[in-house]
């Protein structure tokens, strides 16, 4: 069973028999089908079926020379609805199967963004026709979560909000300059981090950490596309899995100035989500590369 299957509304699908039936149902009643021919004569295929608005399961495998489909793997997905970053992205194949990870260096986050690539077929078409790299791409991010907690927001005045936005713009420029080798920018960022560490070290002895930290985005565990996050909810709605009737929470988050969507099963969420409040949890990050000619 895929760990994040419960995030899209299949909490009760814990045995292999029910999962095989679910995979068969996705292949036979797919909402979208994608194909690409391989050099060995086989055809790689992906079948996507939505069980709620933009939420579903993808089944990947290949057709042999006799047109027989062989299932390889499946994964739950949340189709992203917004552009998250315009930074350059590179793609690498996973070692154990025909799936891919995207890597994006966005200075706003502070870490390398590694995500599971959803539109693998589109990438392979560009790769097989020697049209890589493609200029002018953007990335839309989404995420699935199996556990999360709603936190109250930090109270900020309008002056504080404007100052945070201004400081963020300045810091992003310094990070960009530091990436280009600007020694003054590197020194400024180092001193700023030291001042922040000193200030937090003093306050943490008397104040809860989530009253000091507004948002964060950090790698989680040993898998490179999973993260621990704390982000502000900018949009929120609930939807229902048409097959199981389970309620799903859809949240648009702003985390370290990075915007993306998160889907979590309502049964796995502690607290009452609302716009302005914060979501804290672990996520599996997915991404869709928007090619300019598509």
C-alpha positions, 0 to 999 in steps of 0.5 A: 500500500502506498503510504499516502493513499489515505491522503486522497480518501482511501484509508480503508484500503489496506489489503492487497486484494482491494488495492488490486481491484482499485488499480484495475478500476483506474485502468478501465475507467481512467479520465486521462490516458498518456502514452509514449513509445520506448526504444525497445518497441514497448509503449509506456502508459499512464492512466489517471482517474480523479475521485474528487476535483483534481485528486486521484490515483495514477497507474503506470505500466507498459504495453508489450508487442501483443498489446498486453498491459503490464502494471508497474506501480501506482501513486496518489496525486493532487493536481496543482492549481497554481504556479509555485516557482519560475526557477530552472528545474532539472529532472532525474530518474529514480534508480528503482523504477521508471519514475522521475524527480524534479529538482529546483533551487528556489532562493525563497525556501533556503533548501533544494526543492525535490519533488515527485514529477507528475507529468512524466510522459510530457518530460519523456517526449521532450527527452526522446526528441532531444529538445532538452533543456527547455527554456521558460518553464515554470513549476506548479507544486502540490502535496499530500499529507497523512498527519497535520495540525492547525495552529493559530496565526501570529498577531502582526500589525500592518507595519510588521507585515510590510516590514516582513515583506520588505525584508524578504525581498532584500534577503532574496536579492542577497541570496541570488547575489550570493549564488553568483559569488558576491562575497559581500552578500555572503557576509551579510547573510552570514551575519544576519543568520548569526543575529537571528540565531542569537535572538531566538536562543534568548527568547526560546527559553521563555517562549514557545517556538511556534510563537517565534517561527511564523513558517518553515520548510525543512527536509523530513526523514530519509526520502528526499521529496518529503518535508516538514512544513509550517505554512499560512492557509490562504485558501481552504475548502473541503471535498469528498472522495466519490468512491469512499465518501471520505472528506478531504481538506484542500488547503492553499499554503504560503510557506516561506513565500512559496505557494502550493496546495496540500490535500489531507484526509479530514480524519488525519487533521487535528484542529479546525482549518481556516484562512489565516491560520497555520498548517503544520505537518509532514508532506510528500511534495509533487510537481508539474512542469509547465512547458511553454508550448503546452 
